[in-house]
Amino acid sequence: MEGAPQPVRDSAWRSGGEGARDPGAVFVSLPLIRAKAEALKARFAASGAAPVDCAVLQPAEILLDLYGEDVRTRAFVTTDPVRGEVVLRPDFTVPVVQMHMAEGAEPARYTYAGEVFRRQEAHPERASEYFQVGYEVFDRNGAAADAEVFALFAEVLEPYGLRPVTGDIGILTAAVQGLDTSAARRAALMRHIWRPRRFRALLDRYSGRAPMPASRAALLAASDPMAGAGPMIGLRSEAEIRQRVELLRLDAEEPTLSAEQVTLIDALMRVSEACPYALERMRDIAVDMPAIAPAVEAYDARCEALAARGVDVARLAFDAGYGRSSMEYYDGFVFGFICPQRPDWPPVATGGRYDALTRQLGQGREIPAVGAVIRPGLLVELDARDGRGPEVGA
Ligand SMILES: N[C@@H](Cc1c[nH]c[nH+]1)C(=O)O
């Protein structure tokens, strides 16, 4: 067909596996991916975003902690003789926040395009180096900004037949903060929101559904936990170890979390339906769990803002568990666009709200912020599959 786009030949630079695994391979689709990335960036700039860029090598020490365990353990870290530990940027959001907090006027919108780097031990078939095009909004009107980002991505991605899914980390954290238990237990659950299985195990233990592990029970039963422990070979001093055992002892004396609270939090985690029904379910749960009520009302305001932007909220999926295995800086709205025909792919686009991150990097200042990225490499594959040209949604 004349003028039809060239199909992307099977190459090392492929989506899902956009990264080069075979060092001798030619990156046939790389120019297409770059062109797609630039077109998307131009589209975001036309929506009012200022184009920005950031260095590939970022300081590791302050930045890595902000991503959380998953990305931290997957980052490529290396050493610069002058700057110390540096990391190949695992994303743009953290450096963009840093830049904005240092010099940006508000409100502000930014766009960028470039490669990010993440090791893929668990998914060797996925790319460890791939392109992202992003859009970030720093604006005090939270619900409107959430809706703006989602609606823009929905519009740009419309030709691809992707399935959007939304979630809300703010509702989950409000539920944990509202639990009637010790601050230490709430903090442990907050840390493990990002690791659903460990979160589940903690809940089971705190509620007495699962027994204390035998090794811990034996440790706490001993009159002197250090007796017969052998020589000190680890990094922790004896005093530190004793302090930790004392904390475990205090924790063991905590009353169990009531079955009612566990049932409520379980019900909340299982909410997975179209937005209006999810709202009804969560309002019901909020009657017995008033701590989540403000977050649920914020969710409602966001649904209204989305509808005002023309999003078909009645059919938009909400899954309370969505986003629990992504960036740990998310603390509110989260969303992704998934390719239904490619369950083996990561989401084609992902994003979310990260208000607390601006506080952490703001040196006394903070501003609500939300943003998202698209993977142009995956769009190039879908263009080839569908025989579509490289142009970007209107
Ligand atoms: N930086 C995130 C995507 C994002 C942009 N803005 C907000 N979230 C990622 O790489 O997954």
The ligand as an ORCA input file, in Angstrom:
! r2SCAN-3c Opt
* xyz 1 1
  N       7.653      8.585     36.421
  C       6.624      7.585     36.421
  C       5.443      8.028     35.607
  C       4.913      9.335     36.087
  C       5.103     10.560     35.579
  N       4.476     11.420     36.405
  C       3.895     10.748     37.357
  N       4.187      9.464     37.186
  C       7.184      6.279     35.864
  O       8.245      6.275     35.303
  O       6.546      5.255     35.985
*
